[in-house]
Amino acid sequence: MSAPAEGGTPPGRVFSVTALTQSIRKNLLSNNEKLAGVWIEGEVSGNKIYGSGHRYFALKDANATISCVLFAFNVGNCDEGFLAALKQGEAAVNGLKVQAQGELDLNMGRGQYSFKVKRLRIAGQGDKMAAFNALKAKLEAEGLNKLDHPNLRRPLPFLPHRIAIVTSLSGAVIHDMCTVLTRRFPNLEIRLFPVKVQGEGAAAEIVGGIEFFNTSAWVPDVLIVGRGGGSVEDLWPFNEAPVVYAVARSRIPVISAVGHESDTTLCDYVADFRAGTPSIAAERAVPVKAELVARVCDLAARLEKAPQQAYEALVQRIDDLSFRLGAHLKEVSTAFENRLQRMALRLEPVISAVYQRAESRLKTAATGLRHLSPYGVLERGYSITLNAEGRVVRGVEGLAPGARLTTRLAGGSVDSVVEAVSQEGTAA
C-alpha cells in the first residue's frame, strides 16, 4: 500500500528492498539473454578458499572489478592450466589472466551482485604476473636471488641494538613488531620511517625509507621492510623494481616481512631473510634476553665448577694410570725375571763347559811352564849362578878372583867368592 507523498502528492508504487531486489534478479539478470552464459576476462585477485571448498575471488581489468565465486562442484570444469596453478597454492592464481563463463547473481542480503563461475580457463599470465616473472628472471641473472640461493645472504647480527623499520604508521603491524621486539629484548633502539605500503606513491616512499636509513648518521644493525597481509594489488609495491633494488643494494642486512606466510614478493627474493609475517620478522631480529641471561648464568655456573671437575677428573685419571702402570710394571718384572731364569738355566752348562775347558788349558800350560822354568832344571840337580848384578853367569869370561856369586840350588842358594878362575883345559 502506498502512502500519501509529502505535500499531498501521491508517490506512486513503493517497493520494499526485498521486492526490488527480487525484481532485479528476475527481470534484469535471470531473463537477460545477453547475460546468459556470458564469458568475461580479467586478472584474478584476492583468491581465497573456504572449508566448503568454494573459492571466492575478484576479476579485474584496468577500469573495473567484479566479485566471483567458483563453487567446489564446478572446479572440475576449469582447464588444466588453472588446476596446475591451484596445486602450487591458492595464492599462485592471483594475477593470472583468465576467462570465466557463468551468470550474474544478486546477493539479497548484501545487495551486491557477483559472477557465479561455471567454467574457467587460462587466458594469460596477466600484465603484473608477466612483469613479476620478468624481474625475477633478471634478479636471477644478476645474482641477486638470495631466496633460492641462501649462500648469497648476509648473516643477521646475533645481538642487534638498533632496529630500523620501514612500514606504515597506521595499522597493527608496527604495534605488533614493537611489542614483540621489546618483549624479547628490552632497551632496544627502534626507529620507524613511516610510509605508504599500498597504492599510488607507495613504492617511492618505501625506497625513500630504505635509503634514509642507509645514509643516516644513526646506523641500524638490521632493517625490517614490510607490511601486513592483503591482495596481490595491495602487496604490489614490494614487487616494483625500485623497491626491490633498494632492498638488494642496502648495506644494512634486510628482513623482508610482507604479507602472510603464503605471500611471496620479489623483496623476499633479494632480502637477507624472508619472514612469513611482520611478527616473525621481529622474532628473528633479536633473541630473547631472558634466555640469554639464563644461558650465561648456566655457563658461569659450569665455568665455576669446571676447575674442580677438571681436578677430580685428573686425579681419577692419574689413579687409573698409576694402577695400570703398576700392573704393567709387575707384568714386565715377572716376564724379565722369568727370562733371566731361563737364560740362567741355559748359561749354567755353557759356563761349566767354558770353566772346564779353561781349567784344562791352565793345567796344560802349567805343566809346560814347569818344563820351561829354570827352577825345574834345578830340581833335576842343576844350579844357576848369578853375579853381583843378578845376571846369570854363563861362563868364566868376565869373572875375576874376589867376585861375589850367588848359586841357586833346588832347596835354596849359596853365596860364594871367586878365589881363582880357570878355563876348560887350563889350570887356574
FENLIN-V291303 format. One record per helix or strand. SS is the DSSP state (~ for helix, > for strand). FROM is the first residue (numbers start at 0). TO is the last residue. If there is no record, write none. Layout:
ss & from & to
SS & FROM & TO
SS & FROM & TO
//
This chain:
ss & from & to
> & 3 & 3
~ & 5 & 7
> & 9 & 9
~ & 16 & 29
~ & 32 & 34
> & 37 & 48
> & 54 & 59
> & 64 & 69
~ & 71 & 76
> & 77 & 77
~ & 79 & 86
~ & 89 & 92
> & 96 & 106
> & 111 & 123
~ & 126 & 140
~ & 149 & 151
> & 161 & 166
~ & 171 & 183
> & 188 & 193
~ & 201 & 214
> & 221 & 226
~ & 231 & 238
~ & 240 & 247
> & 253 & 257
~ & 265 & 269
> & 272 & 273
~ & 277 & 284
~ & 288 & 371
~ & 373 & 377
> & 383 & 385
> & 391 & 391
> & 403 & 407
> & 412 & 416
//
